[in-house]
């Protein structure tokens, strides 16, 4: 079963802190293939994470 956008957002957030299981990764990948809104949300998370990393490492 392909997760809802709400569940996908939770998985994307959790993936920043832990490794997702293979079934979670598969469902997430399928949803991202179909949902432009969640792909955009994923890009935003990646952008924020990279910005925070650059800020942390700037010194």
C-alpha positions as CSV (number, residue, x, y, z in Angstrom):
1,X,0.0,0.0,0.0
2,X,1.3,3.5,-0.9
3,X,1.3,5.8,2.1
4,X,-0.7,9.0,2.4
5,X,1.0,12.4,2.1
6,X,0.8,12.7,5.9
7,X,2.5,9.4,6.4
8,X,5.1,10.2,3.7
9,X,5.9,13.5,5.5
10,X,6.5,11.6,8.7
11,X,8.7,9.0,7.0
12,X,10.7,11.8,5.3
13,X,11.2,13.5,8.7
14,X,12.1,10.2,10.4
15,X,14.6,9.3,7.7
16,X,16.7,12.3,8.8
17,X,17.1,10.6,12.2
18,X,17.1,6.8,11.5
19,X,17.4,4.3,8.8
20,X,14.1,3.3,7.3
21,X,13.2,-0.4,6.8
22,X,13.1,-1.8,3.3
23,X,9.3,-1.8,3.2
24,X,9.2,1.9,4.4
25,X,11.8,2.9,1.8
26,X,9.8,1.2,-1.0
27,X,6.5,2.8,0.0
28,X,8.2,6.1,0.3
29,X,9.8,5.8,-3.1
30,X,6.6,4.8,-4.7
31,X,4.7,7.8,-3.2
32,X,7.4,10.2,-4.2
33,X,7.2,9.0,-7.8
34,X,3.5,9.8,-7.8
35,X,3.2,13.0,-5.7
36,X,4.8,16.2,-6.7
37,X,3.8,17.9,-3.4
38,X,5.8,15.4,-1.4
39,X,8.8,15.6,-3.8
40,X,8.8,19.3,-3.2
41,X,8.6,18.8,0.6
42,X,11.5,16.4,0.4
43,X,13.6,18.9,-1.5
44,X,12.8,21.5,1.1
45,X,13.9,19.2,3.9
46,X,17.1,18.5,2.0
47,X,17.7,22.2,1.5
48,X,17.2,23.0,5.1
49,X,19.4,20.1,6.3
50,X,22.2,21.3,3.9
51,X,21.9,24.9,5.0
52,X,22.1,23.9,8.7
53,X,25.1,21.8,8.0
54,X,26.8,24.7,6.2
55,X,26.0,27.0,9.1
56,X,27.4,24.5,11.6
57,X,30.6,24.0,9.6
58,X,31.2,27.6,8.7
59,X,33.9,28.1,11.4
